[in-house]
Structures are given as structure tokens and as C-alpha cells.
């Protein structure tokens, strides 16, 4: 027998009634009215049988055929009373008399809950049953069809945005900043900078990636020298002795300028110039020293400590978290943001792949089945215990009333059927006995 229990609802504020409570009360009222009607119908049939029996019994001597009516009415009363006793014995003591093996539900409420929980655990929370059901449903393709449809991606994006907003409301900014600060200290500040920077620089210099930067610096130097003739000659004049004539300073300055310009242009045009080779050698020496020279490594650590001290790390963590938080909130709140648009496109693409790619759908179905099977295998006793514990917390009388309210209407048909079957049986038995012994 299947029992539908009422859902647990959160109490409404004083003076207010929640929609769920109103709906539950309305449903209970309808069921109670239907139950009363069925009880009245069953009682009316019992009274009808009793009236018929009285008249038939009184007149059967005058009208012998009324013996069959009397037998039918007698059997109907017996059937009605027997089934009334059986139905009533489920929920209460008949007529308040504590007859053994009656009021079954109130007395054996806990055992019924335990049996129901065991039944659900054994027959429904089985790893094989769950996996077979999921395999027959083909969850992956149905989910893919929904995700690729017009509203699937929008719904996922909307719910995802709600999750992100809820997470940001729950998370404490100071705690998150502390986590980021700890990660920065552990992964960025705690390891020495010199050796990894040196190894990285060594690979960059070996591949020649620094030549572009050197070319840029040389080009800017050539441009500066070409545009600053007066600056060069003035510097030469300022550093020459005072007794040197001015025109000599001018000649020397021009000569120095020409040689400097010629020199930087030679560096610019010749990839194998000695200056370039010296720069390469210098940079490679720095890369090696960062890896192996204790003095250079200590200098790198000193620079790290100066650049990223405690205040700087805290400020970095604060700015990082604040930037990420604002960016995500702005993105999820704006349906036209690039993040939202790309997320929806990715969801639709994944849904289409689940529909079109049988291999992927099979893998997803297998993952879902394995996950569900593991959960059922591991936690099915805990899930079934919800039924047992819930029934155990119910009041016995209230439990009986709830169950009767749910199934009592159908059980009243037992009384009605018992009346009809009893009448037919009584008439049949009397007819057979009359034919045999008549």
C-alpha cells in the first residue's frame, strides 16, 4: 500500500499564512469531505441491508420468496460489518474497545516506517536498478537537447549567475583576501626568484628573443643621436678646458658627433657587431649568475623583498580580489557581456555535441550512471533512514489520521464491496442449501 505523506513546510510569520499551507489545508479539506461521503455511503448500505432484512424476515412466512431476500440482506450485513471492522482496525480501536490486533497503524507506526524504509532501500535504492533506469532514460541526449534548445543555455546562465552572486554574498572579503595573500606568499614569495628567473632568461637569450628589444634600443639611440647634434657638441664644449678656443670646441664637437653617429649606425646595421655580442655575453652572464652566484641570488631576493613586502602583498591581494569580484558581478548581471555570451554559446555547443556525438553521449551516460550507482551504494541506508526517522517522529494518532485521510476513501470501497459480495454470497449459500435439503 503506497502512502503519500504531506510535505514539511516552513511556518509562516505570525498573522500570515503561506501559500503551501493554504494549498495543503484546502487539499485536506477536500479529502476529508470525500472520505465522509464514502463513509456515509457505506453506512447507508449497511442500514439498507438491515431494513431489508427486518421486512424480509417478518414477511418470509407469508411470502416464501422473501427467504432469498432475507438471506441476501443477512449476508450483506455480515460482509459490511466484517469489512467495517477490518478497515477500522487499521486506524483505531473499533468502538474504543482494545481488541487484540487492532489499531494497527498507531501501535506499529515505527515498525511500519522501518519496513517501508527497508522496502525502498531494497527495491528502489539498488545500484543495478538505478543504473538500468538511467541507461534507459539516456540522460545525456535529453540534457543535450534541452541545452541546445532556445531556453536551455539562458536558464543555465541565469542559474549560474545566481550561484555566483550567492557565493559572493556568502564569501567574506577578508577571508578571500587572506587566502590569496597566502597563495601569493607560498607560490610567489617563498620560492627563491634568482634560479627560476635565470633559467627563464637563459632560454630567452639562447633563442635570441631579446634581439628585438636590443634592436629597439639601438634604433631609439640612433634616432636620438641624429636629432641632438647641438646637445652632443655642447657636452663636448662643456668638458673641454677653458683655454681651448671656441672654434676648436666646435670642430671637436662636430667630429665627436660624427663618430658617435657613425658608431651607433654601425651597431644598428651590423647584426654581428661587437657591441651586440658584448650585450649577449653580458646578458648570458647575468642569467648564469642568477642561477649559480650566491651574491646575485641574494640581490634578487633583496629586490623581491623591496618590491613585494607585506603592505604590497596585502594591497595586491585586495586589488586582485576586488577586481575579480567586480568583473564577474558586472559580467553575470549583463546579459550582453562577453562572458555571458560566450558562456551561453559554450553551453549550446556542448548540448549539440551531446546530441550529435554518440561516443560523447555514451561517456556522459556512463559517468552519470557510475556516479549515481556510487551514491546509491554508499548512501542508500542513509537515504532510506530518512523515511524511518521521519515516521518515527510522527505522533501515532496524527499518523493514523494522515494515512486515513490519504487512503481512507479507497478503503471505504472495501466496505461497499463487502456489502455487495456478502449479499450475493448469502443468497447463493441459501439457494444451494435449499436445493440440497429443500
N, C-alpha and C positions, 0 to 999 in steps of 0.2 A: 504494500500500500504506500503510495507516494504522498508525502506530507509537505505542503508549502508553508513555510514559516514566514512571518511578517518581517520585513527588513527593519534593522535598528536605525532609528532616526535621532538626530541631534535635537535636544529640547530647544524649543523656540524661546525667545525672550519673553519675560512676563508681559501679559497683555496682548501677545501676538501669537498667532498660530501659523506654523509653516505650511507650505503647500503640500509637502509629503504627508504631514499629519492629517490635513484635511482630506486628502485623497484616501488615506488609509481608513479614516473614520467613515467616510462615505462608502467605501467598499465593504467594510464590516457591517454597516447598517443594511446594505443590500443583501449580503449573505445571510444575515440574521433573519431578515424578513422572509427570504426564500426557505430557510430552514423551518421557520414557524409554519409556513404554508404546507410544507411537506408533512410535518408532524400532525397538523390538523387533518390533512387528508388521510393519513394512515389511521388516526384515531377515529375519524368518521367511518372508515370502512369497518373497523372493529365494532363500533356501535351499531352499524347497519347489520352486520352479521349477528350480533346479539339480538336485535329486534326481530330479525327474520327467524332466528332460532326459537324465540319465545312464541311467536304466532304459529310457526310450523309445528312445534311440539304440542301446542294446545289444540290444534285442529287436525293432527295427523290421524286420529281415530275416525274422524268424520270424513276426511279426505286422505286416503292411504297414500296417494302420490306425494303428499307433503312430507312423507318419511324421507324421500330423497332430498328434498329441500332442507329438512332438518339436519340430515347427515352432512350436507354440504356446508350449511351455516356452522354446524358444530366443528367441522374440520377447519373452516376459515378462522373461527375464534381461536382454536388451538394454535394454528400457524401464526396468527397475528400476535398472540400473547408470547409464544415462544421466541419469535423474532424480535419483539419489543424487549424481551428480557436480554437477548443476545446483544442487541445494539446498545441498550442502556448499560449493560455490564462493562462495555468498553470504557465508558467515560465516568461512571459514578456507581454508587451502590443503589440497586433497584429499590425504590420506595424507602431509601435510607437504611435498609436492612443490610448489615455487614455479612452478606453471604460469601462463603469462600470463592475465590477465583472470580471476583467481580471487581469493578473499579480498576480495571487492568492498567489503563494508561496512567492515572495518578500514582498508583502504587509502584509500578515498574517503569517509571519515567526514565530513570538513569540507565536501566538495563536496555530499554528501547533505544536510547541515544547511543549507547555503546555498540549495540548490534547494528544500528544504522551506519555509524561511523566505520565499523569493520566491513560492512557490506559495500560501502562506497570505496573504501581502500582496496578491497579485494577485487571488485568487479569493474571499477572505473579508473582508479589511480594505478593502473598497471602499465609498466613501461611498454610492453608489447601493444596493449590496446591504444595507448596514446600515440605511439609511433605509426601504427597502422592507420589510425584516423587521420593524422596529419598527412601521411603519404597519399591517402585517397582524396584529400581536400586540394592538394597541390598549392600550398600556401604561396610559394614563390611567384607563380604565374598570376595568381589572383592579386597579390600585392603589386606585382609589376603592372598589371592592367590598371589598377587604381592609381598608382604613382604616375603612370604615363598619361592618364586621363586629364580632363580640364581642371579638376579641382584638387587632385591629389597633391601636386607639388605645392600649391598655395596653402593647403591645410598643413602640410609638414613644415613649411616655412613659418606659418603662423604659430604652430605649437612650439617649434624650435625657438622662435623669438620669445615666446612666453617663458620657456625654460631658462633662456639666457637672462632675461630680465629678473626672473625669480632668483636665479643663482646670484646675480649681482646684489640683490636686496639682502640675501642671506649672508653672503660673504662680508666679513669685516675688513675694511680697507687696511687697517693697521696690521692685521694678521697676514693678509696677502703681501703687503709690502715687506713684512718681516721674512716671509718665505722667499720672495725674490731677492732680498738682500742676502739671505743665507746662501741661496744658489749662486749669486754673484761671487760671494766670498769663497765658496767651496770650489767652484769650477773656473773662476776667472782670477781671483787674487791669491788663493792658496798655492797653486802650482807656480813654479818659477817661470818668468817670462823669457829670460835670455835664451835657453836652448831651443824651445819651440820657435821663437821668432827667428833665431839664427838659422834653423833648418829650413824654415819657410823662405827666408831671404836667400839662402844658398840655392834653392831650387829656382827661385825667380831670376837670380843673376846668371845661373847656369843656362837657363833657357833664353836669356837675352831680353826678357820683358822690360828690364829697366832702360834699355836703349831709347825707347820712345820718350821717356822722361828726360834723359840726357839730351836728346835732340831738341826737345822743347826748351830746356835751359840754355843750350848753346844758341838756338835761334833767337831767343829773347836777349841774350848777351850781345849778339851781332847787331840786332836792331838798336839796342841802347847805345852801343859804341858809335854806330853810324849816325845817330841823331844827336850826339852830345860831343861834337868836336870842340866847342868852346869850353865845356867842362873839363875835358882832358888837358887842353893847353893851359887852362887856369890852374889846375892842380900841379902841373909841371912848373909853372912860373912861381907858384907859392912855395915850392920846396927847393927852388934854386937859391944860391947865395945872393945877397943884396948887391954885391959889387958887380954881378953879371949884367951886362946891358940888356935892356928890354927886348931889343930886336933879336938878340941871341936866344932869349927865353922863347920868343915866338917861333924861331926856327927849330929849336929843340922840341918844343911842344908839338909842332906840326909833324916832326919826324917821329916822335913817340906815338902820336895818334895814328899815323900811317902804319907803323909797325904793329901796334895793338890791333888795328882793324884787320891788317893782313893776317895776323896770328889767329884771331877768332874766326875769320873766314876759312882759314886752312883747317881749323878744328871742325868747322861746320861741314866742309865739303869732303873731308877725308875720313871715312869710317874707321880706318886703321891708324888714326893719328895717335901719337904718343900720349897726348893728354887723355884721350878716350881710354887707352889701355891702362893709364895710371888710375883713372876713375874706377875701371873694372877691378883692378888689383886692390884698390882701397876698399871698395865695397865688399869684395870677397874676403878680405882680411877681417872686416867688421863682422861678417856672417860667421866666420870661424871663431873669432874671439867671443861672440855671444854664446857659442856652444861650449867652448873649452876654457876660456880665460876667466878665472875666478874674479879678477878685478872688474872686467867688463860685465860679468853676470851680476855682480854686486851693484854696479852702476845702474843696470837695467832695473834691478829690484828697487833701488832708490828712486828712480824716475816713476816706477809704478806706485810706490808709496806716496810720492808727492802728488801725482795726478789723481789717484783714487784712494784718498784717505777716508776715514769714517764718515765725515759730513758729505763728501762727494758720493759715496756709495749709497747712503740713505737718500740723497736727493735723486740719484739715478733710479733707485727702486721706486720712489714716489712718482717720478715723472713717467717711468715706464708703465706702471700700473694705471695711473691716471689717463695716459694716452690710449692704452689698450681698451680701458673701460669706456671712455668717451667714444672711441672709434666704433666699438662693437654696438653700443647702445644706439648711436646715430644710424648705423648701418641696418640694424634689425628693425628700427622704428620707421625707416624709409623704404617703402615697397619698391621704389625706383633706384635704390642704391645698387652699386655694382656687386656688392657682396650678396644681396638678396637675389638679384637677377641671376648671378652665376650659380647660386645655391639651387634655385628652382630649376635651372637648366640641367644641373648635375643630377637632381632627383628624377627629372623626366627621362634623362638619358639612361639612368640606372634602371628605371621601370621598363623602358623599351628593351633594354638588354635582357631583363628577366623574362620578357615575353618572347623575344626572338631567339635568344641563345639557350638552347636546351641544356647544354652542358653546365652553364652557369646556374640555371634554374635548378638542375638536379643537385648541384653542390649546395645551394642555399637551402633546398628542402632537406638535404641530409644534415646540414648544420642545425637547422631548426629541430628536426627530429631527435638528433643526438642531445641537443640542449634540453629539450622538453623531457626526453627519457631520463636524463641525468637528474633533472629537478624532481621528477615524479619518484624516481628510485630513491633519492636521498631524503626527500621531504614529504613523502606521501603519508607517513604516520603523523607528522605534524599537521598536515592539511586535514586529514580525517579527524584528528583530535579537536579541530575547531567545532565539528558537529557534536562530538561527545561532550565537550566542555560547555558549549552553548546550551544544549539540552539540560545539562546538569545544573546550570544556573537558573533555569526557569522554575517558577513556582508550579507545584503539582496541579493545583486546581486551575490556574491560569493556562497551563499547558493543555490540560484536558479541554478547556473552553475553546482555545485557539484551534486545536485539531478538529473538534466537533464543528466549529464554525466553517472550517475549510471543507470537510468531507461529510458532515452530518446530513446534508441534503441528499447526497447519493445513497447514504446508508439507510435513509428512510424508505428508499425503494425496496430494501430488503423486507421491511415490514409489509409493504404493499404486496410485493410478490409472495411473501409468506401467507398472506391472507388469501390470495387467489389460489396459490398452489395447495394450501390446506383445504380450501373448499373443494377443489377438484379431487384431491386425494380422499377426503371424507366421503364425497359422493361415490367415487369409484370403489372404495373399500366396501361401503354399504351395499352397492349394487352387486359386487362379486359375492359377498356373503349371502345376500338374499337369493341369488341364483343358485348357490350351492345348497343352502339349508332351507330354502323357501318352501 
